[in-house]
Amino acid sequence: MGHAFAKFDAEGWNCKKCGRPLTPCSVNVEYMGSSFFVELPGCQECGFILIDDELALGRMLEVEKLLEDK
């Protein structure tokens, strides 16, 4: 089971390709040999995962810097 990586409310968001609502999905994120299961909004039909700007430029950037410093 993934950890909530960020507080992002996917309610009201739909997949552009499938039109289905985005729901919380467990996603395996890999970087520099490290692997993490996190919960992100995604499409159950096609597998699209939404990573919003705040997450990509905020929390993920912090984790990236921590891993690079190791």
C-alpha positions in Angstrom: 0.0 0.0 0.0 1.3 3.4 -0.9 1.8 6.4 1.3 0.0 9.6 0.5 2.7 11.6 -1.2 0.8 14.9 -1.2 -2.6 16.1 -0.3 -4.2 16.5 -3.7 -8.0 16.4 -4.2 -8.7 14.6 -7.5 -12.4 15.0 -7.1 -13.8 16.5 -10.2 -10.8 15.6 -12.3 -11.3 13.2 -15.3 -8.8 11.5 -17.6 -8.6 13.4 -20.9 -8.1 10.2 -22.8 -10.8 8.0 -21.2 -13.1 10.5 -19.6 -13.2 8.4 -16.4 -12.8 10.0 -13.0 -9.4 9.9 -11.4 -9.1 7.9 -8.3 -6.3 7.2 -5.8 -3.8 4.7 -7.2 -0.8 3.0 -5.7 2.2 4.0 -7.9 5.8 2.7 -7.8 8.1 5.7 -8.2 11.7 5.0 -8.9 14.7 7.3 -8.8 18.4 6.7 -8.5 18.0 3.1 -7.5 15.4 3.8 -4.8 11.8 2.7 -5.2 8.8 4.1 -3.3 5.1 3.1 -3.5 3.0 6.3 -3.2 -0.7 7.1 -3.7 -1.5 9.5 -6.6 -4.6 10.3 -8.5 -4.9 8.1 -11.7 -7.1 6.5 -14.3 -8.1 2.9 -13.6 -8.9 2.4 -17.3 -5.7 3.5 -19.1 -3.2 3.9 -16.2 -2.6 7.7 -16.6 -1.2 9.1 -13.3 -1.6 12.8 -12.5 1.4 14.6 -11.0 0.3 18.2 -10.4 2.8 21.2 -10.5 2.8 21.6 -6.8 3.8 18.0 -6.2 6.4 17.9 -9.1 8.1 21.2 -8.2 7.6 20.9 -4.4 7.7 17.6 -2.5 9.2 15.5 -5.3 12.0 18.0 -5.8 12.7 17.9 -2.1 12.9 14.1 -2.2 15.1 14.2 -5.3 17.6 16.5 -3.6 17.7 14.3 -0.5 18.4 11.2 -2.6 21.1 13.0 -4.6 22.9 14.1 -1.4 23.2 10.5 -0.3 
